[in-house]
Amino acid sequence: MSAPAFRSIALLGATGNLGSKILAALNNTGYSVTAIQRAESKNVADGAAKSIKVDLTSKSGLIEAFKGQDVVVSATPNPVLATEKIWMDAAVSAGVKHIVLSEYSTNMDNEKSKALPIIYDKLQTRKYAEELESSGKIGWSSVNNGPFFVPFIWTAGWMGANVQKETALFHDGGDKIVCTSTLERIGETVAKILAPEHAADTKNKPIYTYSAAVSERKITDIISKITGIDFPVTNASVEDITKETFAAVARGDNSRNMGFYIPFCWGDGYGGDFRGQAWNEKLGLKEMSDAEIEDLFRGFLSDNATK
Ligand SMILES: NC(=O)c1ccc[n+]([C@@H]2O[C@H](COP(=O)([O-])OP(=O)(O)OC[C@H]3O[C@@H](n4cnc5c(N)ncnc54)[C@H](OP(=O)(O)O)[C@@H]3O)[C@@H](O)[C@H]2O)c1
């Protein structure tokens, strides 16, 4: 393996669902990873070379924590510009060369999707990174991956089958395609884009990745095969859900904003099937075969996992 262009990486959110997988992938690739944790955190960053606990609202504390780091990767939950700006500015002041934003979303570069309030904050943060880059202060990149390929999204009634209730919910008939990624695939992609052979090409842009392009019907059929459950299906209209969710926002009710994930993934023209934009081939990332998808779900279902 050739030497990484970047050697030392600071990782925010290293103990999270996704962050822990990014940490593992960076470790496997040979980087030295420093976990940057909240001052009050009791979580353990397994596998990190070092862990620094710091007040994430303190720019000076973060500058100290980032000194000597080539890259800062963020996998923080619910990123908004007000909080992300603090660590981004600290990275610039500490002389960090490159930052990776906490996006990990679906199609943030699609015009229809950009109107969905759920990605407003991530778009603001991206815009700020672009400003830092255009004034020559730092390079950035981000990874977008579609809905996580995890049990809480694919076996709990959010998309397709609800194993516990033995029912299924399809959107617009269940045959539309969305790109979805395991947390391991996302971690692998973060490691790949920082590697010397890809770092220049992937700089200052969002990088799209996926494990598989699937429909609700396909995953429900796989779950049916594994469990023997014959799921009765309810069909929902993506257009109705989109209209109702926008109407709720117009009334000042943001409690239904999760509804925006439905057009984001399944809406016509929202770009949830982003295979044409994905870097899989350029980064040498293979799509999962049907047998591998079935094995993944056998694992989910044998754990009886719902997370
Ligand atoms: N595409 C999808 O389907 C999907 C689904 C879920 C999430 N996401 C995205 O993935 C990214 C990471 O989300 P996640 O769900 O993996 O995060 P998470 O598991 O909720 O948390 C990640 C870690 O962030 C740290 N942290 C920093 N600030 C925090 C705060 N204010 N509150 C709680 N923890 C905080 C904590 O680590 P310490 O305790 O060590 O400080 C925590 O373990 C986000 O951009 C999120 O929007 C995408």
The ligand as a MOL file (V3000), in Angstrom:
LIG
                    3D

  0  0  0     0  0            999 V3000
M  V30 BEGIN CTAB
M  V30 COUNTS 48 52 0 0 0
M  V30 BEGIN ATOM
M  V30 1 N -28.7260 8.5680 5.4150 0
M  V30 2 C -29.2760 8.1070 6.5290 0
M  V30 3 O -30.1490 7.2130 6.4990 0
M  V30 4 C -28.8570 8.6340 7.8630 0
M  V30 5 C -29.4050 8.0760 9.0370 0
M  V30 6 C -28.9480 8.5480 10.2730 0
M  V30 7 C -27.9740 9.5480 10.3160 0
M  V30 8 N -27.4780 10.0800 9.1490 0 CHG=1
M  V30 9 C -26.4130 11.1110 9.1980 0
M  V30 10 O -25.1940 10.5210 9.6700 0
M  V30 11 C -24.4430 11.4800 10.4230 0
M  V30 12 C -24.0610 10.8910 11.7790 0
M  V30 13 O -25.2390 10.5620 12.4670 0
M  V30 14 P -25.3240 9.3290 13.5070 0
M  V30 15 O -26.7730 8.9710 13.6030 0
M  V30 16 O -24.3290 8.2690 13.1600 0 CHG=-1
M  V30 17 O -24.8640 10.0590 14.8280 0
M  V30 18 P -25.0320 9.5220 16.3350 0
M  V30 19 O -24.8190 8.0490 16.3450 0
M  V30 20 O -26.3070 10.0340 16.9110 0
M  V30 21 O -23.8920 10.3280 17.1230 0
M  V30 22 C -22.5600 10.3980 16.7400 0
M  V30 23 C -21.6670 10.8320 17.8990 0
M  V30 24 O -21.5520 12.2500 17.8360 0
M  V30 25 C -21.0810 12.7380 19.0650 0
M  V30 26 N -21.7930 13.9900 19.2940 0
M  V30 27 C -21.3140 15.2090 18.9830 0
M  V30 28 N -22.2040 16.1570 19.2520 0
M  V30 29 C -23.2840 15.5420 19.7720 0
M  V30 30 C -24.5300 15.9970 20.2440 0
M  V30 31 N -24.8620 17.2900 20.2340 0
M  V30 32 N -25.4100 15.0770 20.6990 0
M  V30 33 C -25.1190 13.7630 20.7040 0
M  V30 34 N -23.9240 13.2760 20.2600 0
M  V30 35 C -23.0190 14.1540 19.7960 0
M  V30 36 C -21.2510 11.6240 20.0870 0
M  V30 37 O -19.9500 11.1350 20.3510 0
M  V30 38 P -19.1620 11.3690 21.7520 0
M  V30 39 O -20.0910 10.9220 22.8430 0
M  V30 40 O -17.9690 10.4900 21.6130 0
M  V30 41 O -18.8500 12.8260 21.8120 0
M  V30 42 C -22.0600 10.5730 19.3220 0
M  V30 43 O -21.6760 9.2500 19.6980 0
M  V30 44 C -25.3080 12.7550 10.4450 0
M  V30 45 O -24.9240 13.5980 9.3910 0
M  V30 46 C -26.7100 12.2220 10.1890 0
M  V30 47 O -27.5890 13.1800 9.6300 0
M  V30 48 C -27.8850 9.6400 7.9390 0
M  V30 END ATOM
M  V30 BEGIN BOND
M  V30 1 1 1 2
M  V30 2 2 2 3
M  V30 3 1 2 4
M  V30 4 1 4 5
M  V30 5 2 4 48
M  V30 6 2 5 6
M  V30 7 1 6 7
M  V30 8 2 7 8
M  V30 9 1 8 9
M  V30 10 1 8 48
M  V30 11 1 9 10
M  V30 12 1 9 46
M  V30 13 1 10 11
M  V30 14 1 11 12
M  V30 15 1 11 44
M  V30 16 1 12 13
M  V30 17 1 13 14
M  V30 18 2 14 15
M  V30 19 1 14 16
M  V30 20 1 14 17
M  V30 21 1 17 18
M  V30 22 2 18 19
M  V30 23 1 18 20
M  V30 24 1 18 21
M  V30 25 1 21 22
M  V30 26 1 22 23
M  V30 27 1 23 24
M  V30 28 1 23 42
M  V30 29 1 24 25
M  V30 30 1 25 26
M  V30 31 1 25 36
M  V30 32 1 26 27
M  V30 33 1 26 35
M  V30 34 2 27 28
M  V30 35 1 28 29
M  V30 36 1 29 30
M  V30 37 2 29 35
M  V30 38 1 30 31
M  V30 39 2 30 32
M  V30 40 1 32 33
M  V30 41 2 33 34
M  V30 42 1 34 35
M  V30 43 1 36 37
M  V30 44 1 36 42
M  V30 45 1 37 38
M  V30 46 2 38 39
M  V30 47 1 38 40
M  V30 48 1 38 41
M  V30 49 1 42 43
M  V30 50 1 44 45
M  V30 51 1 44 46
M  V30 52 1 46 47
M  V30 END BOND
M  V30 END CTAB
M  END
